[in-house]
Each structure stands twice: as C-alpha cells, then as structure tokens.
Amino acid sequence: MPRIARYDRQSALDKALVLFWQKGYHNASIKQIEHALDMRPGSIYAAFGSKDGLFLEALSCYAKESGDYLSSHMAKYPSIIDGLQDYLREIAMACAPGCPLPSRACMLVKTLLESSNTHPAINHQVNQILDAIEHRIGDVLERAKNNGELKPGVDCSRLARLIQAQIIGLRSFAQRNTRARDVVELGEDMANILDRYRL
C-alpha cells in the first residue's frame, strides 16, 4: 500500500495552508512542505501531483471553509446586519498583529499579489475565490434588504464590492508594522459603515 494512505489528506491540506500563509507560495520550499506535512516528497507528489497541485487544492479547501464559516456565523444572529458587522470585526481581530491564530484569509491577498505575473492558474483560482466571497456577501446583503434591514435603494452588489475592498485593504494594512489596536479600530470603522445603509 502506498505511503500516502497512512496520511490524513485533510490534515495535510490544513498544514499546507498554514505553511503557505507563513511563507507564501514561492518561499515555501519542497523541504519545508515535506517537514510541515511530515511526508516524503514522493508521497506528496503521488497525492497532489505537484507543489502547484497541493497549493490549488489547499486554496479550494480554504474557499469551502470560508463559505461554511460565514454561513454558520450568520446563523447565530437574528439581525443580518448585526451579524455582518461582527463578521467584519472578527476579520480585523484575526488580522491584528499578535493574534495567536493568524487569518488564513490574508493568504489570499498575498497570493493575489505574488501570483499576478508568475502563476496564471493560481492567480485565476484566487480571483475565483475572491469573486465567490464577494457574491456570498452580496447574497447576505440581499437577504438583509428583503428582511427590511437595508434601505430599498441599496445596490447590494456594489456594497459587497465596497466591503470586500475594505477587507482586502485591512488585510494589507495589517501586514505593516502597526499596532493591533489600530487594526481592530479599522474593523470597527468598517462595521459602522453599514449603519449608513440601514433602513
């Protein structure tokens, strides 16, 4: 039986996500991947085909986790807008310097910039994930409007783009040498913007 059968695929993908978040795609060497996954190179290639294959599958897992998390988060709130505001605050907390569990979502921004001119397939997948996140936010906003939480004239697609642009900007800002409090305050400012659109 091949060695890869003794490894849990999801666990390997989770470990790969952490490594790629820390190092970026280009700076994560095969040796580092081998060590992080506790797998031999042959087993890694047998399971995922290549470093690109591992990275793309890890991104797909992230996309599913992201969608599942947003759904479970929103289910806890009677008010859709309150839930979305707290979602933005949580993103800021996860991106703040010193957070013990750094936001994997930051990896999307890093990868988007890193792969734009070097890896078209990876860049395409990152853009697809960001599009899907934007559409999910738009769907949440549409539900809020249908429930009477937003003004009737709100363009939910446009507002979703604004929210995603703010999230991307926040994640980029958090990479600077800045205080955690500043990042958290920006998250609060982002959340408060939604109050302008409430009915």
Backbone as ProteinMPNN parsed JSONL, in Angstrom:
{"seq_chain_A": "MPRIARYDRQSALDKALVLFWQKGYHNASIKQIEHALDMRPGSIYAAFGSKDGLFLEALSCYAKESGDYLSSHMAKYPSIIDGLQDYLREIAMACAPGCPLPSRACMLVKTLLESSNTHPAINHQVNQILDAIEHRIGDVLERAKNNGELKPGVDCSRLARLIQAQIIGLRSFAQRNTRARDVVELGEDMANILDRYRL", "coords_chain_A": {"N_chain_A": [[0.852, -1.198, 0.0], [0.585, 2.251, -0.825], [2.585, 4.817, 0.72], [1.229, 7.22, 1.192], [-1.313, 6.561, 1.976], [-1.349, 6.345, 4.684], [-1.614, 8.847, 5.648], [-3.649, 11.564, 6.656], [-5.607, 13.211, 4.439], [-6.988, 15.683, 4.615], [-5.862, 16.758, 6.925], [-3.237, 17.077, 6.043], [-3.652, 19.028, 4.082], [-4.562, 21.134, 5.655], [-2.246, 21.685, 7.132], [-0.584, 22.426, 5.057], [-1.835, 24.794, 4.249], [-1.292, 26.479, 6.442], [1.504, 26.638, 6.279], [1.847, 27.802, 3.701], [0.567, 30.208, 4.165], [2.316, 31.369, 5.985], [4.787, 31.446, 4.606], [4.302, 32.102, 1.965], [3.662, 31.327, -1.516], [5.934, 31.1, -3.287], [8.153, 31.141, -1.544], [7.899, 28.903, 0.009], [9.543, 26.038, 0.317], [10.12, 22.762, -1.146], [11.321, 21.106, 0.737], [10.507, 22.354, 3.122], [7.757, 22.002, 2.891], [7.655, 19.214, 2.928], [8.548, 18.75, 5.554], [6.574, 20.156, 7.058], [4.225, 18.747, 6.428], [4.951, 16.265, 7.193], [5.664, 14.267, 5.388], [7.123, 12.29, 2.795], [8.832, 13.45, -0.189], [8.067, 11.943, -2.506], [5.601, 10.88, -1.714], [4.114, 13.195, -1.398], [4.029, 14.144, -4.033], [2.732, 11.985, -5.208], [0.243, 12.187, -4.016], [-0.682, 14.799, -4.57], [0.298, 15.633, -7.005], [1.938, 17.871, -7.699], [3.737, 20.769, -6.464], [2.201, 22.982, -7.167], [-0.276, 21.695, -7.496], [-0.821, 20.886, -4.863], [-0.995, 23.4, -3.635], [-3.164, 24.583, -5.008], [-5.244, 22.842, -4.317], [-5.271, 23.218, -1.578], [-6.091, 25.883, -1.504], [-8.687, 25.569, -2.511], [-9.855, 24.147, -0.423], [-9.703, 26.118, 1.53], [-11.509, 27.972, 0.45], [-13.968, 26.612, 0.666], [-14.108, 26.295, 3.469], [-14.235, 28.954, 4.206], [-16.702, 29.808, 3.134], [-18.422, 28.093, 4.552], [-17.926, 28.964, 7.15], [-18.849, 31.63, 7.142], [-21.582, 31.186, 6.732], [-22.299, 29.695, 9.065], [-21.622, 31.551, 11.005], [-23.396, 33.708, 10.459], [-25.797, 32.504, 11.002], [-26.142, 32.678, 13.71], [-27.204, 35.107, 14.395], [-30.01, 37.158, 14.907], [-30.402, 39.561, 13.569], [-29.369, 40.315, 10.376], [-27.595, 42.324, 9.512], [-26.344, 43.057, 11.908], [-24.973, 40.67, 12.355], [-23.258, 40.617, 10.115], [-21.728, 42.883, 10.624], [-20.373, 42.086, 12.968], [-18.939, 40.008, 11.864], [-17.112, 41.393, 10.24], [-15.692, 42.688, 12.263], [-14.518, 40.474, 13.477], [-12.798, 39.579, 11.469], [-10.955, 41.666, 11.474], [-9.892, 41.364, 14.058], [-8.649, 38.862, 13.754], [-6.682, 39.494, 11.931], [-5.096, 41.236, 13.276], [-1.909, 42.246, 14.522], [-0.055, 39.929, 16.438], [-2.096, 38.183, 16.958], [-2.912, 34.935, 17.991], [-3.862, 33.033, 16.209], [-3.416, 33.47, 13.145], [-5.144, 34.992, 10.422], [-6.161, 32.966, 7.817], [-7.244, 33.97, 5.587], [-5.795, 36.166, 4.902], [-3.854, 35.08, 3.357], [-4.924, 34.916, 0.817], [-4.788, 37.527, -0.201], [-2.019, 37.948, -0.193], [-1.269, 35.936, -2.003], [-2.626, 36.721, -4.298], [-1.243, 39.036, -5.06], [1.341, 38.01, -5.287], [1.176, 36.101, -7.315], [0.33, 37.298, -9.623], [1.787, 37.882, -11.999], [3.214, 35.607, -12.425], [2.125, 33.011, -11.995], [-0.409, 32.077, -13.643], [-2.568, 30.19, -13.365], [-2.849, 29.83, -10.599], [-3.33, 32.471, -9.847], [-5.736, 32.874, -11.173], [-7.413, 31.099, -9.77], [-7.377, 32.248, -7.206], [-8.64, 34.69, -7.748], [-11.138, 33.694, -8.464], [-11.984, 32.662, -6.003], [-12.094, 35.013, -4.469], [-14.085, 36.346, -5.91], [-16.228, 34.616, -5.353], [-16.482, 34.956, -2.596], [-17.194, 37.649, -2.518], [-19.67, 37.501, -3.828], [-21.082, 35.929, -2.013], [-21.214, 37.669, 0.16], [-22.734, 39.637, -1.051], [-25.129, 38.197, -1.395], [-25.877, 37.87, 1.282], [-26.357, 40.531, 1.941], [-28.496, 41.069, 0.223], [-30.444, 39.436, 1.362], [-30.706, 40.767, 3.762], [-31.783, 43.185, 2.868], [-34.2, 42.3, 1.806], [-35.39, 41.529, 4.143], [-35.978, 43.896, 5.282], [-33.977, 45.315, 6.575], [-32.194, 46.937, 5.303], [-32.016, 49.963, 3.363], [-34.365, 50.398, 0.704], [-33.259, 51.213, -1.766], [-30.632, 50.35, -1.842], [-27.784, 49.212, -3.532], [-26.875, 46.108, -3.571], [-24.854, 44.513, -4.693], [-22.904, 46.381, -5.353], [-22.347, 47.393, -2.79], [-21.338, 45.08, -1.629], [-18.947, 44.825, -3.058], [-17.626, 47.086, -2.122], [-17.33, 46.389, 0.583], [-15.701, 44.121, 0.339], [-13.421, 45.305, -0.818], [-12.637, 46.9, 1.306], [-12.005, 44.933, 3.197], [-9.848, 43.637, 1.925], [-8.088, 45.797, 1.845], [-7.754, 46.214, 4.61], [-6.512, 43.818, 5.379], [-4.128, 44.047, 3.971], [-3.097, 46.362, 5.146], [-2.685, 45.41, 7.71], [-0.366, 43.986, 7.453], [1.657, 45.731, 7.751], [4.044, 47.342, 9.966], [2.397, 47.813, 12.529], [0.092, 48.782, 15.153], [-1.883, 46.448, 17.015], [-4.246, 47.463, 18.034], [-4.867, 49.518, 16.257], [-5.595, 48.125, 13.952], [-7.833, 46.691, 14.852], [-9.522, 48.846, 15.443], [-9.915, 49.842, 12.879], [-11.408, 47.755, 11.835], [-13.734, 48.105, 13.334], [-14.547, 50.593, 12.349], [-15.1, 49.856, 9.707], [-17.252, 48.121, 10.124], [-19.123, 49.928, 11.145], [-19.756, 51.472, 8.95], [-21.79, 50.143, 7.648], [-24.036, 50.954, 8.99], [-24.914, 53.235, 7.74], [-26.44, 52.373, 5.689], [-28.632, 51.184, 6.708], [-32.143, 50.703, 7.168]], "CA_chain_A": [[0.0, 0.0, 0.0], [1.419, 3.464, -0.868], [2.794, 5.517, 1.995], [0.276, 8.322, 1.365], [-2.547, 6.068, 2.581], [-1.265, 6.496, 6.133], [-1.77, 10.256, 5.983], [-4.98, 12.128, 6.513], [-5.479, 14.228, 3.387], [-7.44, 16.987, 5.099], [-4.847, 17.246, 7.856], [-2.106, 17.531, 5.226], [-4.04, 20.288, 3.442], [-4.591, 22.158, 6.702], [-0.854, 22.034, 7.431], [-0.068, 23.15, 3.889], [-2.385, 26.151, 4.301], [-0.542, 27.244, 7.435], [2.841, 26.896, 5.733], [1.764, 28.764, 2.598], [0.243, 31.513, 4.746], [3.518, 31.914, 6.62], [5.923, 31.616, 3.693], [3.934, 32.46, 0.606], [3.829, 30.214, -2.449], [7.294, 30.992, -3.812], [9.152, 30.922, -0.498], [7.705, 27.595, 0.645], [10.327, 25.049, -0.419], [9.668, 21.383, -1.047], [11.803, 20.607, 2.025], [9.623, 22.89, 4.161], [6.472, 21.325, 2.724], [7.863, 17.849, 3.412], [8.63, 18.801, 7.014], [5.288, 20.597, 7.612], [3.224, 17.705, 6.225], [5.535, 15.009, 7.671], [5.536, 13.346, 4.261], [8.252, 12.246, 1.862], [8.498, 14.117, -1.467], [7.331, 11.045, -3.397], [4.22, 10.778, -1.245], [3.464, 14.477, -1.698], [3.752, 14.191, -5.468], [1.721, 10.962, -5.51], [-1.058, 12.641, -3.517], [-1.137, 16.096, -5.088], [0.796, 15.853, -8.357], [2.998, 18.873, -7.748], [3.574, 21.853, -5.494], [1.036, 23.742, -7.63], [-1.471, 20.921, -7.194], [-1.057, 20.993, -3.423], [-1.405, 24.762, -3.331], [-4.509, 24.815, -5.544], [-6.21, 22.088, -3.512], [-5.355, 23.898, -0.288], [-6.933, 27.061, -1.717], [-10.071, 25.109, -2.637], [-10.31, 23.849, 0.941], [-9.915, 27.394, 2.205], [-12.737, 28.582, -0.072], [-15.106, 25.925, 1.276], [-14.126, 26.64, 4.884], [-14.65, 30.35, 4.31], [-18.148, 29.859, 2.922], [-19.087, 27.422, 5.67], [-17.809, 29.786, 8.348], [-19.759, 32.771, 7.028], [-22.951, 30.694, 6.936], [-22.514, 29.348, 10.473], [-21.551, 32.797, 11.77], [-24.603, 34.496, 10.26], [-26.94, 31.788, 11.582], [-26.224, 32.981, 15.145], [-27.682, 36.475, 14.604], [-31.357, 37.482, 14.415], [-30.236, 40.655, 12.612], [-28.337, 40.006, 9.386], [-26.586, 43.386, 9.503], [-25.543, 42.89, 13.123], [-24.081, 39.539, 12.131], [-22.22, 41.002, 9.159], [-20.831, 43.813, 11.309], [-19.493, 41.312, 13.84], [-18.052, 39.26, 10.963], [-16.028, 42.31, 9.886], [-14.87, 42.877, 13.463], [-13.736, 39.257, 13.686], [-11.714, 39.59, 10.485], [-9.952, 42.604, 11.969], [-9.233, 40.741, 15.206], [-7.787, 37.782, 13.267], [-5.56, 40.079, 11.188], [-4.318, 42.119, 14.143], [-0.606, 41.714, 14.926], [-0.054, 39.247, 17.725], [-3.174, 37.202, 17.074], [-2.307, 33.605, 18.011], [-4.339, 32.267, 15.066], [-3.49, 34.422, 12.041], [-6.213, 34.744, 9.454], [-5.741, 32.366, 6.562], [-7.755, 34.794, 4.501], [-4.715, 37.057, 4.483], [-3.094, 34.377, 2.336], [-5.49, 35.224, -0.494], [-4.243, 38.808, -0.651], [-0.606, 37.718, -0.502], [-1.166, 35.124, -3.211], [-3.104, 37.528, -5.419], [-0.154, 39.919, -5.469], [2.521, 37.217, -5.616], [0.993, 35.251, -8.493], [-0.299, 38.044, -10.722], [2.576, 37.819, -13.23], [4.072, 34.425, -12.439], [1.372, 31.759, -11.993], [-1.774, 32.406, -14.067], [-3.575, 29.261, -12.842], [-3.049, 30.153, -9.189], [-3.958, 33.784, -9.798], [-7.122, 32.694, -11.603], [-8.185, 30.486, -8.691], [-7.537, 33.236, -6.14], [-9.677, 35.619, -8.183], [-12.425, 32.998, -8.373], [-12.354, 32.601, -4.587], [-12.491, 36.363, -4.064], [-15.394, 36.583, -6.527], [-17.231, 33.844, -4.628], [-16.685, 35.616, -1.305], [-17.957, 38.872, -2.792], [-21.052, 37.132, -4.133], [-21.723, 35.49, -0.768], [-21.536, 38.88, 0.92], [-23.864, 40.245, -1.753], [-26.334, 37.431, -1.064], [-26.223, 38.225, 2.66], [-26.935, 41.877, 1.898], [-29.818, 40.966, -0.414], [-31.368, 38.913, 2.371], [-30.954, 41.85, 4.726], [-32.686, 44.149, 2.231], [-35.521, 41.666, 1.721], [-35.928, 41.484, 5.508], [-36.263, 45.254, 5.735], [-32.885, 45.863, 7.375], [-31.469, 47.915, 4.492], [-32.849, 50.853, 2.563], [-34.774, 49.73, -0.537], [-32.441, 51.58, -2.913], [-29.238, 49.912, -1.714], [-27.244, 48.302, -4.547], [-26.174, 45.132, -2.729], [-23.627, 44.082, -5.369], [-21.925, 47.457, -5.187], [-21.962, 47.433, -1.385], [-20.483, 43.907, -1.395], [-17.617, 45.159, -3.587], [-17.023, 48.033, -1.182], [-16.938, 45.646, 1.779], [-14.526, 43.304, 0.032], [-12.274, 46.199, -0.99], [-12.204, 47.294, 2.646], [-11.375, 43.764, 3.817], [-8.536, 43.472, 1.296], [-7.251, 46.894, 2.34], [-7.448, 45.955, 6.014], [-5.526, 42.736, 5.448], [-2.85, 44.591, 3.517], [-2.638, 47.298, 6.179], [-2.257, 44.633, 8.874], [0.982, 43.472, 7.214], [2.604, 46.779, 8.127], [4.472, 47.373, 11.362], [1.372, 48.661, 13.122], [-0.442, 48.276, 16.415], [-3.091, 45.631, 16.921], [-5.4, 48.321, 18.309], [-5.211, 50.254, 15.041], [-6.281, 47.204, 13.043], [-9.148, 46.433, 15.443], [-10.324, 50.062, 15.262], [-10.323, 49.895, 11.473], [-12.519, 46.807, 11.702], [-14.929, 48.749, 13.892], [-14.957, 51.617, 11.382], [-15.711, 49.15, 8.583], [-18.57, 47.636, 10.567], [-20.023, 51.067, 11.334], [-20.188, 51.986, 7.646], [-23.065, 49.511, 7.287], [-25.146, 51.687, 9.613], [-25.387, 54.248, 6.792], [-27.347, 51.756, 4.732], [-29.781, 50.606, 7.419], [-33.439, 51.347, 6.976]], "C_chain_A": [[0.887, 1.247, 0.0], [1.466, 4.157, 0.479], [1.717, 6.575, 2.255], [-0.992, 7.853, 2.06], [-2.533, 6.231, 4.096], [-1.458, 7.94, 6.574], [-3.213, 10.688, 5.777], [-4.884, 13.303, 5.547], [-5.88, 15.614, 3.882], [-6.44, 17.592, 6.069], [-3.64, 17.783, 7.094], [-2.417, 18.875, 4.569], [-4.09, 21.432, 4.453], [-3.164, 22.631, 7.038], [-0.23, 22.816, 6.277], [-0.569, 24.59, 3.887], [-1.604, 27.025, 5.275], [0.832, 27.611, 6.884], [2.793, 27.949, 4.63], [1.377, 30.148, 3.106], [1.509, 32.158, 5.306], [4.587, 32.295, 5.607], [5.551, 32.239, 2.356], [4.207, 31.29, -0.325], [5.289, 30.028, -2.838], [8.313, 30.618, -2.746], [8.976, 29.61, 0.255], [8.427, 26.539, -0.199], [9.728, 23.661, -0.256], [10.11, 20.783, 0.289], [10.902, 21.084, 3.167], [8.246, 22.234, 4.099], [6.561, 19.894, 3.27], [7.858, 17.809, 4.943], [7.264, 19.149, 7.63], [4.237, 19.495, 7.532], [3.658, 16.36, 6.799], [5.337, 13.916, 6.624], [6.801, 13.398, 3.419], [7.847, 12.918, 0.545], [7.694, 13.236, -2.416], [5.872, 10.907, -3.017], [3.442, 12.054, -1.547], [3.086, 14.536, -3.174], [2.709, 13.146, -5.868], [0.325, 11.437, -5.115], [-1.582, 13.858, -4.262], [-0.603, 16.445, -6.477], [1.976, 16.785, -8.444], [2.781, 19.876, -6.619], [2.363, 22.703, -5.874], [-0.261, 23.012, -7.279], [-1.836, 20.983, -5.727], [-1.599, 22.368, -3.071], [-2.841, 25.021, -3.795], [-5.563, 24.063, -4.739], [-6.375, 22.719, -2.135], [-6.225, 25.151, -0.401], [-8.41, 26.676, -1.837], [-10.663, 24.779, -1.272], [-10.578, 25.131, 1.707], [-11.235, 28.019, 1.763], [-13.967, 27.94, 0.552], [-15.232, 26.289, 2.751], [-14.648, 28.059, 5.09], [-16.156, 30.48, 4.15], [-18.924, 29.229, 4.063], [-19.055, 28.293, 6.924], [-18.776, 30.975, 8.294], [-21.197, 32.33, 7.29], [-23.225, 30.395, 8.405], [-22.476, 30.584, 11.36], [-22.87, 33.558, 11.672], [-25.823, 33.835, 10.904], [-27.14, 32.114, 13.062], [-26.9, 34.316, 15.438], [-29.097, 36.662, 14.068], [-31.312, 38.593, 13.366], [-29.078, 40.326, 11.673], [-27.233, 41.062, 9.41], [-25.728, 43.336, 10.762], [-24.529, 41.761, 12.952], [-22.944, 39.88, 11.187], [-21.233, 41.98, 9.797], [-19.864, 43.065, 12.232], [-18.525, 40.456, 13.036], [-16.859, 40.131, 10.561], [-15.106, 42.566, 11.075], [-13.978, 41.664, 13.712], [-12.57, 39.169, 12.703], [-10.591, 40.495, 10.967], [-9.183, 42.005, 13.145], [-8.249, 39.669, 14.751], [-6.565, 38.311, 12.537], [-4.65, 40.926, 12.07], [-2.989, 41.48, 14.523], [-0.68, 41.087, 16.316], [-1.169, 38.253, 17.908], [-2.569, 35.804, 17.03], [-2.732, 32.722, 16.845], [-4.496, 33.204, 13.874], [-4.497, 34.006, 10.985], [-5.66, 34.152, 8.171], [-6.191, 33.21, 5.377], [-6.705, 35.772, 4.01], [-3.894, 36.413, 3.374], [-3.621, 34.679, 0.944], [-4.902, 36.51, -1.052], [-2.778, 38.647, -1.036], [-0.455, 36.966, -1.821], [-1.608, 35.897, -4.44], [-1.979, 38.4, -5.962], [1.047, 39.124, -5.97], [2.392, 36.511, -6.953], [0.533, 36.002, -9.73], [0.459, 37.916, -12.039], [3.376, 36.532, -13.363], [3.319, 33.105, -12.564], [-0.088, 32.039, -12.352], [-2.842, 31.487, -13.471], [-3.887, 29.563, -11.385], [-3.761, 31.495, -9.058], [-5.432, 33.694, -10.183], [-7.961, 32.105, -10.47], [-8.402, 31.462, -7.541], [-8.636, 34.23, -6.509], [-11.061, 34.982, -8.13], [-12.913, 32.929, -6.929], [-12.827, 33.962, -4.101], [-13.843, 36.74, -4.668], [-16.496, 35.869, -5.749], [-17.53, 34.473, -3.271], [-17.518, 36.875, -1.487], [-19.42, 38.555, -3.066], [-21.783, 36.653, -2.885], [-22.105, 36.683, 0.097], [-22.725, 39.588, 0.278], [-25.173, 39.533, -1.451], [-26.815, 37.751, 0.351], [-26.906, 39.596, 2.691], [-28.316, 41.873, 1.255], [-30.848, 40.428, 0.572], [-31.716, 39.986, 3.396], [-31.933, 42.865, 4.141], [-34.103, 43.583, 2.156], [-36.197, 41.58, 3.087], [-36.228, 42.867, 6.07], [-35.183, 45.865, 6.611], [-32.082, 46.929, 6.628], [-32.457, 48.775, 3.718], [-33.163, 50.198, 1.224], [-33.856, 50.024, -1.73], [-31.009, 51.102, -2.867], [-28.896, 48.936, -2.839], [-26.358, 47.294, -3.815], [-24.879, 44.635, -3.373], [-22.528, 45.129, -5.2], [-21.439, 47.534, -3.74], [-21.073, 46.244, -1.038], [-19.074, 44.158, -1.908], [-16.892, 46.111, -2.653], [-16.516, 47.295, 0.056], [-15.703, 44.802, 1.49], [-13.272, 44.164, -0.175], [-11.737, 46.643, 0.368], [-11.493, 46.146, 3.357], [-9.973, 43.556, 3.248], [-7.581, 44.558, 1.774], [-6.836, 46.686, 3.784], [-6.373, 44.884, 6.142], [-4.158, 43.193, 4.972], [-2.256, 45.522, 4.565], [-2.065, 46.541, 7.377], [-0.873, 44.03, 8.695], [2.058, 44.502, 7.547], [3.024, 46.614, 9.588], [3.538, 48.329, 12.096], [0.849, 48.028, 14.402], [-1.705, 47.474, 16.185], [-4.331, 46.496, 17.122], [-5.833, 49.084, 17.067], [-5.994, 49.378, 14.068], [-7.698, 46.925, 13.55], [-10.062, 47.646, 15.259], [-10.776, 50.216, 13.818], [-11.473, 48.925, 11.207], [-13.816, 47.383, 12.227], [-15.447, 49.822, 12.948], [-15.645, 50.984, 10.181], [-17.119, 48.683, 8.932], [-19.565, 48.784, 10.647], [-20.513, 51.662, 10.017], [-21.547, 51.396, 7.248], [-24.264, 50.221, 7.888], [-25.727, 52.748, 8.663], [-26.46, 53.69, 5.858], [-28.574, 51.127, 5.403], [-31.049, 51.407, 7.131], [-33.793, 52.177, 8.187]], "O_chain_A": [[1.857, 1.297, 0.757], [0.524, 4.094, 1.268], [1.334, 6.802, 3.403], [-1.685, 8.663, 2.676], [-3.591, 6.254, 4.725], [-1.463, 8.219, 7.773], [-3.897, 10.241, 4.856], [-4.17, 14.272, 5.804], [-5.199, 16.6, 3.604], [-6.196, 18.798, 6.044], [-3.084, 18.821, 7.454], [-1.559, 19.755, 4.504], [-3.707, 22.56, 4.144], [-2.919, 23.826, 7.203], [0.548, 23.745, 6.49], [0.184, 25.508, 3.561], [-1.292, 28.176, 4.97], [1.272, 28.754, 7.005], [3.598, 28.879, 4.62], [1.809, 31.156, 2.546], [1.74, 33.352, 5.118], [5.221, 33.343, 5.731], [6.396, 32.838, 1.69], [4.916, 30.355, 0.049], [5.825, 28.925, -2.732], [9.24, 29.855, -3.018], [9.831, 29.246, 1.063], [7.977, 26.192, -1.291], [8.933, 23.415, 0.65], [9.356, 20.033, 0.907], [10.574, 20.314, 4.069], [7.643, 21.945, 5.133], [5.668, 19.428, 3.976], [7.234, 16.936, 5.546], [6.841, 18.522, 8.601], [3.445, 19.322, 8.459], [2.859, 15.427, 6.89], [4.906, 12.803, 6.928], [7.465, 14.432, 3.343], [6.666, 12.954, 0.201], [6.754, 13.705, -3.058], [5.003, 10.826, -3.884], [2.264, 12.007, -1.904], [1.973, 14.926, -3.526], [1.897, 13.388, -6.761], [-0.656, 11.131, -5.792], [-2.775, 13.949, -4.554], [-1.012, 17.449, -7.062], [2.922, 16.521, -9.186], [1.772, 19.833, -5.915], [1.586, 23.1, -5.006], [-1.225, 23.628, -6.824], [-3.008, 21.116, -5.375], [-2.55, 22.488, -2.3], [-3.638, 25.607, -3.063], [-6.653, 24.583, -4.503], [-7.477, 22.753, -1.588], [-7.007, 25.448, 0.502], [-9.28, 27.379, -1.323], [-11.822, 25.088, -0.995], [-11.558, 25.227, 2.445], [-11.991, 28.534, 2.587], [-14.908, 28.639, 0.926], [-16.331, 26.562, 3.233], [-15.404, 28.328, 6.024], [-16.813, 31.172, 4.927], [-19.95, 29.754, 4.495], [-20.032, 28.356, 7.67], [-19.439, 31.287, 9.283], [-21.943, 33.017, 7.987], [-24.262, 30.792, 8.936], [-23.205, 30.666, 12.349], [-23.404, 34.005, 12.686], [-26.767, 34.517, 11.303], [-28.21, 31.847, 13.609], [-27.149, 34.636, 16.601], [-29.363, 36.359, 12.905], [-32.075, 38.579, 12.4], [-27.953, 40.088, 12.114], [-26.053, 40.719, 9.335], [-24.517, 43.548, 10.695], [-23.372, 41.885, 13.354], [-21.801, 39.486, 11.416], [-20.032, 41.907, 9.536], [-18.674, 43.378, 12.272], [-17.405, 40.204, 13.482], [-15.724, 39.657, 10.544], [-13.888, 42.652, 10.917], [-12.822, 41.807, 14.109], [-11.478, 38.733, 13.069], [-9.416, 40.138, 10.881], [-7.96, 42.126, 13.216], [-7.146, 39.567, 15.289], [-5.522, 37.657, 12.52], [-3.551, 41.295, 11.654], [-2.947, 40.286, 14.818], [-1.281, 41.638, 17.238], [-1.199, 37.542, 18.912], [-1.79, 35.505, 16.126], [-2.038, 31.759, 16.52], [-5.598, 33.686, 13.615], [-4.673, 32.822, 10.698], [-4.804, 34.746, 7.516], [-5.591, 33.166, 4.303], [-6.714, 36.167, 2.844], [-3.307, 37.11, 2.547], [-2.851, 34.697, -0.016], [-4.556, 36.581, -2.231], [-2.344, 39.145, -2.075], [0.383, 37.316, -2.652], [-1.023, 35.742, -5.512], [-1.783, 38.492, -7.173], [1.692, 39.504, -6.948], [3.386, 36.336, -7.658], [0.362, 35.395, -10.788], [-0.166, 37.848, -13.098], [4.141, 36.378, -14.316], [3.827, 32.168, -13.18], [-0.917, 32.221, -11.46], [-3.918, 31.96, -13.107], [-5.049, 29.554, -10.979], [-4.683, 31.639, -8.256], [-6.275, 34.363, -9.586], [-9.084, 32.549, -10.23], [-9.487, 31.504, -6.962], [-9.471, 34.572, -5.671], [-12.041, 35.644, -7.792], [-14.099, 33.111, -6.657], [-13.837, 34.062, -3.405], [-14.658, 37.384, -4.007], [-17.564, 36.434, -5.51], [-18.683, 34.522, -2.842], [-18.436, 37.14, -0.71], [-20.31, 39.26, -2.59], [-22.969, 36.935, -2.714], [-23.181, 36.71, 0.693], [-23.613, 40.08, 0.973], [-26.208, 40.176, -1.272], [-28.015, 37.886, 0.589], [-27.906, 39.787, 3.383], [-29.208, 42.598, 1.696], [-31.983, 40.901, 0.615], [-32.859, 40.099, 3.838], [-32.817, 43.351, 4.847], [-35.079, 44.288, 2.409], [-37.424, 41.561, 3.18], [-36.68, 42.993, 7.208], [-35.444, 46.836, 7.321], [-31.375, 47.727, 7.244], [-33.588, 48.365, 3.455], [-32.31, 49.51, 0.663], [-33.695, 49.177, -2.608], [-30.232, 51.417, -3.768], [-29.614, 47.964, -3.073], [-25.215, 47.602, -3.479], [-23.906, 44.365, -2.668], [-21.372, 44.798, -4.937], [-20.247, 47.721, -3.496], [-20.148, 46.381, -0.236], [-18.103, 43.751, -1.27], [-15.692, 45.968, -2.416], [-15.405, 47.546, 0.523], [-14.768, 44.766, 2.29], [-12.182, 43.782, 0.251], [-10.525, 46.748, 0.557], [-10.493, 46.361, 4.042], [-9.023, 43.327, 3.996], [-6.418, 44.288, 2.071], [-5.69, 46.951, 4.146], [-5.434, 45.03, 6.924], [-3.138, 42.768, 5.514], [-1.056, 45.477, 4.839], [-1.085, 46.972, 7.983], [-0.258, 43.603, 9.673], [3.241, 44.167, 7.615], [2.427, 45.842, 10.339], [3.849, 49.509, 12.264], [1.138, 46.867, 14.692], [-2.496, 47.769, 15.289], [-5.349, 46.291, 16.461], [-7.027, 49.28, 16.841], [-6.944, 49.839, 13.435], [-8.65, 46.924, 12.771], [-11.244, 47.491, 14.952], [-11.891, 50.668, 13.559], [-12.394, 49.233, 10.451], [-14.878, 47.177, 11.639], [-16.657, 49.95, 12.762], [-16.648, 51.502, 9.689], [-18.052, 48.828, 8.143], [-20.724, 48.63, 10.261], [-21.572, 52.289, 9.975], [-22.352, 52.059, 6.596], [-25.377, 50.114, 7.373], [-26.897, 53.11, 8.777], [-27.277, 54.431, 5.311], [-29.451, 50.598, 4.721], [-31.014, 52.613, 6.888], [-34.854, 52.802, 8.218]]}, "name": "protein", "num_of_chains": 1, "seq": "MPRIARYDRQSALDKALVLFWQKGYHNASIKQIEHALDMRPGSIYAAFGSKDGLFLEALSCYAKESGDYLSSHMAKYPSIIDGLQDYLREIAMACAPGCPLPSRACMLVKTLLESSNTHPAINHQVNQILDAIEHRIGDVLERAKNNGELKPGVDCSRLARLIQAQIIGLRSFAQRNTRARDVVELGEDMANILDRYRL"}
